[in-house]
Every structure is written in C-alpha cells, then in structure tokens.
Amino acid sequence: MTVAKPQAESKRKVLLYPGEDGYFVVEVPSLPGCISQGKTREEAVANIEEAIALYIEVLQEQGQPIPEDRVEVVLV
C-alpha cells in the first residue's frame, strides 16, 4: 500500500469562528469530526494543525482513504 504523503502534508480549508465561551472554534469540513479550539486565533489554528495531522495518521494506520479537500467557499 502506498502512503498518500503529499495529501497528508497539504493545506486544508477550515472554518474559524468565535465560540460562545470566548474561545475560537475551528472545524475541518473535509475531515468529519475534526474540530478544535483555542483561546486565540493563533492557538486555535495551531491546535487544528495538530488535529489534522493526527486525524490523517489514524486514517493511514487503518488503511482508510484520506478525503480530498473539496470545500468551496460561496457567499450567499
């Protein structure tokens, strides 16, 4: 089996928004359930980078495909 290393290292689109508790929440739409938070924007982004790496690592260990980042941003 070939490990999809370029995909694992690629950037992903995330949603970053203020939560009700004053923390910043960040979600990865292309990786269902991959959500984190932080006291600051920078902390939230650092936390989600780690969460993405771990999420992809688990998928690879389980032999699961890594979803592509097919998120499109559209203002309505």
PyMOL Python script that loads the backbone (N, CA, C, O; Angstrom):
from pymol import cmd

cmd.read_pdbstr("""\
ATOM      1  N   MET A   1       0.832  -1.186   0.000  1.00  0.00           N
ATOM      2  CA  MET A   1       0.000   0.000   0.000  1.00  0.00           C
ATOM      3  C   MET A   1       0.875   1.247   0.000  1.00  0.00           C
ATOM      4  O   MET A   1       1.866   1.312   0.728  1.00  0.00           O
ATOM      5  N   THR A   2       0.518   2.231  -0.808  1.00  0.00           N
ATOM      6  CA  THR A   2       1.251   3.480  -0.895  1.00  0.00           C
ATOM      7  C   THR A   2       0.652   4.493   0.060  1.00  0.00           C
ATOM      8  O   THR A   2      -0.566   4.669   0.090  1.00  0.00           O
ATOM      9  N   VAL A   3       1.479   5.154   0.831  1.00  0.00           N
ATOM     10  CA  VAL A   3       1.004   6.178   1.755  1.00  0.00           C
ATOM     11  C   VAL A   3       0.889   7.494   0.998  1.00  0.00           C
ATOM     12  O   VAL A   3       1.823   7.902   0.307  1.00  0.00           O
ATOM     13  N   ALA A   4      -0.242   8.149   1.126  1.00  0.00           N
ATOM     14  CA  ALA A   4      -0.511   9.401   0.403  1.00  0.00           C
ATOM     15  C   ALA A   4       0.122  10.574   1.141  1.00  0.00           C
ATOM     16  O   ALA A   4      -0.585  11.417   1.693  1.00  0.00           O
ATOM     17  N   LYS A   5       1.419  10.628   1.152  1.00  0.00           N
ATOM     18  CA  LYS A   5       2.135  11.664   1.891  1.00  0.00           C
ATOM     19  C   LYS A   5       1.837  13.078   1.405  1.00  0.00           C
ATOM     20  O   LYS A   5       1.606  13.952   2.241  1.00  0.00           O
ATOM     21  N   PRO A   6       1.830  13.357   0.085  1.00  0.00           N
ATOM     22  CA  PRO A   6       1.534  14.724  -0.330  1.00  0.00           C
ATOM     23  C   PRO A   6       0.177  15.209   0.175  1.00  0.00           C
ATOM     24  O   PRO A   6       0.044  16.367   0.571  1.00  0.00           O
ATOM     25  N   GLN A   7      -0.832  14.334   0.165  1.00  0.00           N
ATOM     26  CA  GLN A   7      -2.153  14.715   0.672  1.00  0.00           C
ATOM     27  C   GLN A   7      -2.076  15.022   2.161  1.00  0.00           C
ATOM     28  O   GLN A   7      -2.689  15.977   2.637  1.00  0.00           O
ATOM     29  N   ALA A   8      -1.327  14.216   2.888  1.00  0.00           N
ATOM     30  CA  ALA A   8      -1.222  14.395   4.330  1.00  0.00           C
ATOM     31  C   ALA A   8      -0.561  15.721   4.682  1.00  0.00           C
ATOM     32  O   ALA A   8      -0.846  16.305   5.727  1.00  0.00           O
ATOM     33  N   GLU A   9       0.326  16.197   3.805  1.00  0.00           N
ATOM     34  CA  GLU A   9       1.046  17.431   4.085  1.00  0.00           C
ATOM     35  C   GLU A   9       0.367  18.658   3.485  1.00  0.00           C
ATOM     36  O   GLU A   9       0.800  19.784   3.729  1.00  0.00           O
ATOM     37  N   SER A  10      -0.692  18.452   2.704  1.00  0.00           N
ATOM     38  CA  SER A  10      -1.336  19.582   2.039  1.00  0.00           C
ATOM     39  C   SER A  10      -2.167  20.399   3.021  1.00  0.00           C
ATOM     40  O   SER A  10      -2.588  19.907   4.068  1.00  0.00           O
ATOM     41  N   LYS A  11      -2.388  21.631   2.664  1.00  0.00           N
ATOM     42  CA  LYS A  11      -3.212  22.516   3.479  1.00  0.00           C
ATOM     43  C   LYS A  11      -4.680  22.185   3.256  1.00  0.00           C
ATOM     44  O   LYS A  11      -5.061  21.691   2.195  1.00  0.00           O
ATOM     45  N   ARG A  12      -5.501  22.460   4.266  1.00  0.00           N
ATOM     46  CA  ARG A  12      -6.937  22.216   4.199  1.00  0.00           C
ATOM     47  C   ARG A  12      -7.683  23.490   4.550  1.00  0.00           C
ATOM     48  O   ARG A  12      -7.226  24.295   5.362  1.00  0.00           O
ATOM     49  N   LYS A  13      -8.829  23.656   3.929  1.00  0.00           N
ATOM     50  CA  LYS A  13      -9.696  24.780   4.276  1.00  0.00           C
ATOM     51  C   LYS A  13     -10.377  24.466   5.605  1.00  0.00           C
ATOM     52  O   LYS A  13     -10.846  23.351   5.832  1.00  0.00           O
ATOM     53  N   VAL A  14     -10.420  25.464   6.472  1.00  0.00           N
ATOM     54  CA  VAL A  14     -11.059  25.297   7.776  1.00  0.00           C
ATOM     55  C   VAL A  14     -12.037  26.436   8.011  1.00  0.00           C
ATOM     56  O   VAL A  14     -11.952  27.496   7.391  1.00  0.00           O
ATOM     57  N   LEU A  15     -12.956  26.189   8.911  1.00  0.00           N
ATOM     58  CA  LEU A  15     -13.871  27.232   9.372  1.00  0.00           C
ATOM     59  C   LEU A  15     -13.360  27.701  10.726  1.00  0.00           C
ATOM     60  O   LEU A  15     -13.132  26.887  11.621  1.00  0.00           O
ATOM     61  N   LEU A  16     -13.183  28.987  10.879  1.00  0.00           N
ATOM     62  CA  LEU A  16     -12.692  29.565  12.128  1.00  0.00           C
ATOM     63  C   LEU A  16     -13.693  30.617  12.567  1.00  0.00           C
ATOM     64  O   LEU A  16     -13.988  31.553  11.824  1.00  0.00           O
ATOM     65  N   TYR A  17     -14.214  30.460  13.777  1.00  0.00           N
ATOM     66  CA  TYR A  17     -15.235  31.407  14.249  1.00  0.00           C
ATOM     67  C   TYR A  17     -15.205  31.483  15.776  1.00  0.00           C
ATOM     68  O   TYR A  17     -14.771  30.542  16.441  1.00  0.00           O
ATOM     69  N   PRO A  18     -15.667  32.607  16.325  1.00  0.00           N
ATOM     70  CA  PRO A  18     -15.695  32.741  17.784  1.00  0.00           C
ATOM     71  C   PRO A  18     -16.805  31.879  18.374  1.00  0.00           C
ATOM     72  O   PRO A  18     -17.939  31.894  17.895  1.00  0.00           O
ATOM     73  N   GLY A  19     -16.469  31.134  19.411  1.00  0.00           N
ATOM     74  CA  GLY A  19     -17.456  30.325  20.111  1.00  0.00           C
ATOM     75  C   GLY A  19     -18.155  31.136  21.176  1.00  0.00           C
ATOM     76  O   GLY A  19     -17.746  32.253  21.494  1.00  0.00           O
ATOM     77  N   GLU A  20     -19.207  30.570  21.720  1.00  0.00           N
ATOM     78  CA  GLU A  20     -19.991  31.271  22.749  1.00  0.00           C
ATOM     79  C   GLU A  20     -19.220  31.462  24.045  1.00  0.00           C
ATOM     80  O   GLU A  20     -19.541  32.349  24.836  1.00  0.00           O
ATOM     81  N   ASP A  21     -18.196  30.629  24.266  1.00  0.00           N
ATOM     82  CA  ASP A  21     -17.432  30.689  25.514  1.00  0.00           C
ATOM     83  C   ASP A  21     -16.221  31.617  25.431  1.00  0.00           C
ATOM     84  O   ASP A  21     -15.413  31.669  26.359  1.00  0.00           O
ATOM     85  N   GLY A  22     -16.092  32.360  24.308  1.00  0.00           N
ATOM     86  CA  GLY A  22     -14.976  33.278  24.156  1.00  0.00           C
ATOM     87  C   GLY A  22     -13.766  32.662  23.472  1.00  0.00           C
ATOM     88  O   GLY A  22     -12.825  33.375  23.125  1.00  0.00           O
ATOM     89  N   TYR A  23     -13.775  31.355  23.272  1.00  0.00           N
ATOM     90  CA  TYR A  23     -12.700  30.684  22.554  1.00  0.00           C
ATOM     91  C   TYR A  23     -12.988  30.728  21.058  1.00  0.00           C
ATOM     92  O   TYR A  23     -14.125  30.951  20.641  1.00  0.00           O
ATOM     93  N   PHE A  24     -11.953  30.516  20.260  1.00  0.00           N
ATOM     94  CA  PHE A  24     -12.129  30.382  18.812  1.00  0.00           C
ATOM     95  C   PHE A  24     -12.299  28.900  18.491  1.00  0.00           C
ATOM     96  O   PHE A  24     -11.539  28.058  18.970  1.00  0.00           O
ATOM     97  N   VAL A  25     -13.286  28.600  17.690  1.00  0.00           N
ATOM     98  CA  VAL A  25     -13.569  27.232  17.267  1.00  0.00           C
ATOM     99  C   VAL A  25     -13.084  27.091  15.834  1.00  0.00           C
ATOM    100  O   VAL A  25     -13.225  28.010  15.028  1.00  0.00           O
ATOM    101  N   VAL A  26     -12.514  25.941  15.522  1.00  0.00           N
ATOM    102  CA  VAL A  26     -12.052  25.699  14.162  1.00  0.00           C
ATOM    103  C   VAL A  26     -12.444  24.277  13.763  1.00  0.00           C
ATOM    104  O   VAL A  26     -12.211  23.320  14.501  1.00  0.00           O
ATOM    105  N   GLU A  27     -13.048  24.162  12.574  1.00  0.00           N
ATOM    106  CA  GLU A  27     -13.523  22.879  12.058  1.00  0.00           C
ATOM    107  C   GLU A  27     -12.919  22.628  10.683  1.00  0.00           C
ATOM    108  O   GLU A  27     -12.600  23.563   9.949  1.00  0.00           O
ATOM    109  N   VAL A  28     -12.765  21.349  10.347  1.00  0.00           N
ATOM    110  CA  VAL A  28     -12.248  20.950   9.042  1.00  0.00           C
ATOM    111  C   VAL A  28     -13.372  20.213   8.305  1.00  0.00           C
ATOM    112  O   VAL A  28     -13.579  19.022   8.539  1.00  0.00           O
ATOM    113  N   PRO A  29     -14.094  20.896   7.424  1.00  0.00           N
ATOM    114  CA  PRO A  29     -15.232  20.261   6.754  1.00  0.00           C
ATOM    115  C   PRO A  29     -14.875  18.999   5.977  1.00  0.00           C
ATOM    116  O   PRO A  29     -15.702  18.094   5.872  1.00  0.00           O
ATOM    117  N   SER A  30     -13.664  18.917   5.430  1.00  0.00           N
ATOM    118  CA  SER A  30     -13.280  17.739   4.643  1.00  0.00           C
ATOM    119  C   SER A  30     -12.901  16.543   5.511  1.00  0.00           C
ATOM    120  O   SER A  30     -12.736  15.435   4.999  1.00  0.00           O
ATOM    121  N   LEU A  31     -12.761  16.755   6.822  1.00  0.00           N
ATOM    122  CA  LEU A  31     -12.440  15.673   7.753  1.00  0.00           C
ATOM    123  C   LEU A  31     -13.529  15.652   8.837  1.00  0.00           C
ATOM    124  O   LEU A  31     -13.371  16.293   9.876  1.00  0.00           O
ATOM    125  N   PRO A  32     -14.614  14.933   8.611  1.00  0.00           N
ATOM    126  CA  PRO A  32     -15.744  14.940   9.537  1.00  0.00           C
ATOM    127  C   PRO A  32     -15.340  14.670  10.988  1.00  0.00           C
ATOM    128  O   PRO A  32     -14.645  13.698  11.286  1.00  0.00           O
ATOM    129  N   GLY A  33     -15.790  15.549  11.877  1.00  0.00           N
ATOM    130  CA  GLY A  33     -15.494  15.406  13.295  1.00  0.00           C
ATOM    131  C   GLY A  33     -14.172  16.000  13.725  1.00  0.00           C
ATOM    132  O   GLY A  33     -13.846  15.968  14.911  1.00  0.00           O
ATOM    133  N   CYS A  34     -13.404  16.539  12.804  1.00  0.00           N
ATOM    134  CA  CYS A  34     -12.112  17.147  13.139  1.00  0.00           C
ATOM    135  C   CYS A  34     -12.359  18.597  13.530  1.00  0.00           C
ATOM    136  O   CYS A  34     -12.473  19.480  12.679  1.00  0.00           O
ATOM    137  N   ILE A  35     -12.440  18.822  14.844  1.00  0.00           N
ATOM    138  CA  ILE A  35     -12.778  20.133  15.405  1.00  0.00           C
ATOM    139  C   ILE A  35     -11.825  20.411  16.562  1.00  0.00           C
ATOM    140  O   ILE A  35     -11.450  19.499  17.299  1.00  0.00           O
ATOM    141  N   SER A  36     -11.438  21.665  16.716  1.00  0.00           N
ATOM    142  CA  SER A  36     -10.609  22.053  17.848  1.00  0.00           C
ATOM    143  C   SER A  36     -10.973  23.479  18.247  1.00  0.00           C
ATOM    144  O   SER A  36     -11.886  24.082  17.682  1.00  0.00           O
ATOM    145  N   GLN A  37     -10.249  24.007  19.224  1.00  0.00           N
ATOM    146  CA  GLN A  37     -10.482  25.380  19.653  1.00  0.00           C
ATOM    147  C   GLN A  37      -9.220  25.931  20.296  1.00  0.00           C
ATOM    148  O   GLN A  37      -8.253  25.203  20.520  1.00  0.00           O
ATOM    149  N   GLY A  38      -9.241  27.211  20.586  1.00  0.00           N
ATOM    150  CA  GLY A  38      -8.117  27.854  21.247  1.00  0.00           C
ATOM    151  C   GLY A  38      -8.532  29.193  21.816  1.00  0.00           C
ATOM    152  O   GLY A  38      -9.534  29.770  21.393  1.00  0.00           O
ATOM    153  N   LYS A  39      -7.768  29.687  22.772  1.00  0.00           N
ATOM    154  CA  LYS A  39      -8.068  30.981  23.391  1.00  0.00           C
ATOM    155  C   LYS A  39      -7.880  32.122  22.399  1.00  0.00           C
ATOM    156  O   LYS A  39      -8.573  33.137  22.471  1.00  0.00           O
ATOM    157  N   THR A  40      -6.933  31.949  21.469  1.00  0.00           N
ATOM    158  CA  THR A  40      -6.679  32.953  20.443  1.00  0.00           C
ATOM    159  C   THR A  40      -6.811  32.297  19.070  1.00  0.00           C
ATOM    160  O   THR A  40      -6.858  31.072  18.957  1.00  0.00           O
ATOM    161  N   ARG A  41      -6.869  33.132  18.027  1.00  0.00           N
ATOM    162  CA  ARG A  41      -6.909  32.590  16.657  1.00  0.00           C
ATOM    163  C   ARG A  41      -5.676  31.728  16.397  1.00  0.00           C
ATOM    164  O   ARG A  41      -5.773  30.639  15.831  1.00  0.00           O
ATOM    165  N   GLU A  42      -4.522  32.229  16.816  1.00  0.00           N
ATOM    166  CA  GLU A  42      -3.269  31.526  16.579  1.00  0.00           C
ATOM    167  C   GLU A  42      -3.252  30.176  17.276  1.00  0.00           C
ATOM    168  O   GLU A  42      -2.821  29.179  16.698  1.00  0.00           O
ATOM    169  N   GLU A  43      -3.719  30.145  18.515  1.00  0.00           N
ATOM    170  CA  GLU A  43      -3.763  28.885  19.265  1.00  0.00           C
ATOM    171  C   GLU A  43      -4.740  27.909  18.612  1.00  0.00           C
ATOM    172  O   GLU A  43      -4.455  26.716  18.511  1.00  0.00           O
ATOM    173  N   ALA A  44      -5.882  28.411  18.172  1.00  0.00           N
ATOM    174  CA  ALA A  44      -6.876  27.555  17.512  1.00  0.00           C
ATOM    175  C   ALA A  44      -6.305  26.948  16.234  1.00  0.00           C
ATOM    176  O   ALA A  44      -6.503  25.763  15.966  1.00  0.00           O
ATOM    177  N   VAL A  45      -5.597  27.755  15.447  1.00  0.00           N
ATOM    178  CA  VAL A  45      -5.008  27.270  14.194  1.00  0.00           C
ATOM    179  C   VAL A  45      -3.918  26.237  14.494  1.00  0.00           C
ATOM    180  O   VAL A  45      -3.847  25.208  13.823  1.00  0.00           O
ATOM    181  N   ALA A  46      -3.082  26.495  15.478  1.00  0.00           N
ATOM    182  CA  ALA A  46      -2.033  25.536  15.846  1.00  0.00           C
ATOM    183  C   ALA A  46      -2.661  24.227  16.310  1.00  0.00           C
ATOM    184  O   ALA A  46      -2.175  23.148  15.971  1.00  0.00           O
ATOM    185  N   ASN A  47      -3.738  24.319  17.085  1.00  0.00           N
ATOM    186  CA  ASN A  47      -4.407  23.116  17.578  1.00  0.00           C
ATOM    187  C   ASN A  47      -5.029  22.309  16.443  1.00  0.00           C
ATOM    188  O   ASN A  47      -4.961  21.080  16.450  1.00  0.00           O
ATOM    189  N   ILE A  48      -5.633  22.986  15.469  1.00  0.00           N
ATOM    190  CA  ILE A  48      -6.262  22.243  14.377  1.00  0.00           C
ATOM    191  C   ILE A  48      -5.210  21.645  13.459  1.00  0.00           C
ATOM    192  O   ILE A  48      -5.448  20.586  12.878  1.00  0.00           O
ATOM    193  N   GLU A  49      -4.060  22.282  13.307  1.00  0.00           N
ATOM    194  CA  GLU A  49      -2.981  21.690  12.505  1.00  0.00           C
ATOM    195  C   GLU A  49      -2.564  20.351  13.107  1.00  0.00           C
ATOM    196  O   GLU A  49      -2.354  19.375  12.387  1.00  0.00           O
ATOM    197  N   GLU A  50      -2.447  20.317  14.424  1.00  0.00           N
ATOM    198  CA  GLU A  50      -2.096  19.075  15.113  1.00  0.00           C
ATOM    199  C   GLU A  50      -3.221  18.043  14.964  1.00  0.00           C
ATOM    200  O   GLU A  50      -2.962  16.863  14.728  1.00  0.00           O
ATOM    201  N   ALA A  51      -4.472  18.500  15.106  1.00  0.00           N
ATOM    202  CA  ALA A  51      -5.615  17.591  14.976  1.00  0.00           C
ATOM    203  C   ALA A  51      -5.689  16.990  13.574  1.00  0.00           C
ATOM    204  O   ALA A  51      -5.988  15.805  13.420  1.00  0.00           O
ATOM    205  N   ILE A  52      -5.419  17.800  12.556  1.00  0.00           N
ATOM    206  CA  ILE A  52      -5.436  17.314  11.171  1.00  0.00           C
ATOM    207  C   ILE A  52      -4.370  16.238  10.991  1.00  0.00           C
ATOM    208  O   ILE A  52      -4.645  15.186  10.413  1.00  0.00           O
ATOM    209  N   ALA A  53      -3.171  16.487  11.477  1.00  0.00           N
ATOM    210  CA  ALA A  53      -2.075  15.525  11.340  1.00  0.00           C
ATOM    211  C   ALA A  53      -2.431  14.207  12.018  1.00  0.00           C
ATOM    212  O   ALA A  53      -2.200  13.136  11.456  1.00  0.00           O
ATOM    213  N   LEU A  54      -2.987  14.279  13.213  1.00  0.00           N
ATOM    214  CA  LEU A  54      -3.361  13.059  13.933  1.00  0.00           C
ATOM    215  C   LEU A  54      -4.512  12.337  13.245  1.00  0.00           C
ATOM    216  O   LEU A  54      -4.506  11.109  13.162  1.00  0.00           O
ATOM    217  N   TYR A  55      -5.491  13.073  12.756  1.00  0.00           N
ATOM    218  CA  TYR A  55      -6.638  12.501  12.051  1.00  0.00           C
ATOM    219  C   TYR A  55      -6.151  11.706  10.839  1.00  0.00           C
ATOM    220  O   TYR A  55      -6.556  10.562  10.632  1.00  0.00           O
ATOM    221  N   ILE A  56      -5.279  12.326  10.044  1.00  0.00           N
ATOM    222  CA  ILE A  56      -4.765  11.679   8.842  1.00  0.00           C
ATOM    223  C   ILE A  56      -3.884  10.479   9.210  1.00  0.00           C
ATOM    224  O   ILE A  56      -3.913   9.457   8.525  1.00  0.00           O
ATOM    225  N   GLU A  57      -3.112  10.601  10.276  1.00  0.00           N
ATOM    226  CA  GLU A  57      -2.269   9.492  10.727  1.00  0.00           C
ATOM    227  C   GLU A  57      -3.127   8.274  11.075  1.00  0.00           C
ATOM    228  O   GLU A  57      -2.783   7.148  10.713  1.00  0.00           O
ATOM    229  N   VAL A  58      -4.231   8.495  11.767  1.00  0.00           N
ATOM    230  CA  VAL A  58      -5.126   7.389  12.137  1.00  0.00           C
ATOM    231  C   VAL A  58      -5.744   6.763  10.893  1.00  0.00           C
ATOM    232  O   VAL A  58      -5.827   5.540  10.789  1.00  0.00           O
ATOM    233  N   LEU A  59      -6.180   7.598   9.946  1.00  0.00           N
ATOM    234  CA  LEU A  59      -6.735   7.056   8.701  1.00  0.00           C
ATOM    235  C   LEU A  59      -5.709   6.169   7.996  1.00  0.00           C
ATOM    236  O   LEU A  59      -6.044   5.085   7.520  1.00  0.00           O
ATOM    237  N   GLN A  60      -4.469   6.629   7.933  1.00  0.00           N
ATOM    238  CA  GLN A  60      -3.409   5.870   7.268  1.00  0.00           C
ATOM    239  C   GLN A  60      -3.150   4.550   7.995  1.00  0.00           C
ATOM    240  O   GLN A  60      -2.988   3.510   7.358  1.00  0.00           O
ATOM    241  N   GLU A  61      -3.111   4.593   9.333  1.00  0.00           N
ATOM    242  CA  GLU A  61      -2.881   3.379  10.115  1.00  0.00           C
ATOM    243  C   GLU A  61      -3.992   2.357   9.894  1.00  0.00           C
ATOM    244  O   GLU A  61      -3.744   1.151   9.910  1.00  0.00           O
ATOM    245  N   GLN A  62      -5.211   2.838   9.690  1.00  0.00           N
ATOM    246  CA  GLN A  62      -6.354   1.949   9.487  1.00  0.00           C
ATOM    247  C   GLN A  62      -6.536   1.568   8.019  1.00  0.00           C
ATOM    248  O   GLN A  62      -7.452   0.817   7.683  1.00  0.00           O
ATOM    249  N   GLY A  63      -5.681   2.073   7.156  1.00  0.00           N
ATOM    250  CA  GLY A  63      -5.780   1.765   5.742  1.00  0.00           C
ATOM    251  C   GLY A  63      -6.967   2.423   5.069  1.00  0.00           C
ATOM    252  O   GLY A  63      -7.429   1.960   4.026  1.00  0.00           O
ATOM    253  N   GLN A  64      -7.460   3.494   5.656  1.00  0.00           N
ATOM    254  CA  GLN A  64      -8.612   4.214   5.120  1.00  0.00           C
ATOM    255  C   GLN A  64      -8.150   5.291   4.141  1.00  0.00           C
ATOM    256  O   GLN A  64      -7.046   5.820   4.270  1.00  0.00           O
ATOM    257  N   PRO A  65      -8.995   5.613   3.164  1.00  0.00           N
ATOM    258  CA  PRO A  65      -8.628   6.694   2.243  1.00  0.00           C
ATOM    259  C   PRO A  65      -8.667   8.049   2.958  1.00  0.00           C
ATOM    260  O   PRO A  65      -9.446   8.255   3.888  1.00  0.00           O
ATOM    261  N   ILE A  66      -7.825   8.946   2.511  1.00  0.00           N
ATOM    262  CA  ILE A  66      -7.805  10.300   3.068  1.00  0.00           C
ATOM    263  C   ILE A  66      -8.691  11.168   2.183  1.00  0.00           C
ATOM    264  O   ILE A  66      -8.413  11.330   0.994  1.00  0.00           O
ATOM    265  N   PRO A  67      -9.764  11.731   2.758  1.00  0.00           N
ATOM    266  CA  PRO A  67     -10.667  12.556   1.947  1.00  0.00           C
ATOM    267  C   PRO A  67      -9.954  13.755   1.341  1.00  0.00           C
ATOM    268  O   PRO A  67      -9.089  14.365   1.969  1.00  0.00           O
ATOM    269  N   GLU A  68     -10.329  14.080   0.119  1.00  0.00           N
ATOM    270  CA  GLU A  68      -9.791  15.273  -0.515  1.00  0.00           C
ATOM    271  C   GLU A  68     -10.453  16.513   0.082  1.00  0.00           C
ATOM    272  O   GLU A  68     -11.564  16.443   0.607  1.00  0.00           O
ATOM    273  N   ASP A  69      -9.774  17.618  -0.004  1.00  0.00           N
ATOM    274  CA  ASP A  69     -10.325  18.884   0.484  1.00  0.00           C
ATOM    275  C   ASP A  69     -11.097  19.534  -0.663  1.00  0.00           C
ATOM    276  O   ASP A  69     -10.530  20.285  -1.457  1.00  0.00           O
ATOM    277  N   ARG A  70     -12.374  19.241  -0.739  1.00  0.00           N
ATOM    278  CA  ARG A  70     -13.204  19.730  -1.846  1.00  0.00           C
ATOM    279  C   ARG A  70     -14.146  20.844  -1.382  1.00  0.00           C
ATOM    280  O   ARG A  70     -15.214  21.037  -1.964  1.00  0.00           O
ATOM    281  N   VAL A  71     -13.765  21.549  -0.372  1.00  0.00           N
ATOM    282  CA  VAL A  71     -14.593  22.620   0.162  1.00  0.00           C
ATOM    283  C   VAL A  71     -14.543  23.819  -0.772  1.00  0.00           C
ATOM    284  O   VAL A  71     -13.471  24.234  -1.214  1.00  0.00           O
ATOM    285  N   GLU A  72     -15.698  24.363  -1.061  1.00  0.00           N
ATOM    286  CA  GLU A  72     -15.803  25.566  -1.889  1.00  0.00           C
ATOM    287  C   GLU A  72     -16.447  26.644  -1.023  1.00  0.00           C
ATOM    288  O   GLU A  72     -17.475  26.405  -0.389  1.00  0.00           O
ATOM    289  N   VAL A  73     -15.855  27.802  -0.999  1.00  0.00           N
ATOM    290  CA  VAL A  73     -16.385  28.913  -0.221  1.00  0.00           C
ATOM    291  C   VAL A  73     -17.277  29.745  -1.133  1.00  0.00           C
ATOM    292  O   VAL A  73     -16.834  30.233  -2.173  1.00  0.00           O
ATOM    293  N   VAL A  74     -18.540  29.902  -0.736  1.00  0.00           N
ATOM    294  CA  VAL A  74     -19.511  30.655  -1.521  1.00  0.00           C
ATOM    295  C   VAL A  74     -20.249  31.604  -0.561  1.00  0.00           C
ATOM    296  O   VAL A  74     -20.767  31.175   0.470  1.00  0.00           O
ATOM    297  N   LEU A  75     -20.288  32.856  -0.902  1.00  0.00           N
ATOM    298  CA  LEU A  75     -21.053  33.818  -0.103  1.00  0.00           C
ATOM    299  C   LEU A  75     -22.461  33.884  -0.642  1.00  0.00           C
ATOM    300  O   LEU A  75     -22.666  34.002  -1.850  1.00  0.00           O
ATOM    301  N   VAL A  76     -23.439  33.808   0.253  1.00  0.00           N
ATOM    302  CA  VAL A  76     -24.844  33.896  -0.172  1.00  0.00           C
ATOM    303  C   VAL A  76     -25.567  34.951   0.622  1.00  0.00           C
ATOM    304  O   VAL A  76     -26.759  35.175   0.411  1.00  0.00           O
TER     305      VAL A  76
END
""", "prot")
cmd.dss("prot")
cmd.show_as("cartoon", "prot")
cmd.util.cbc("prot")
cmd.orient("prot")
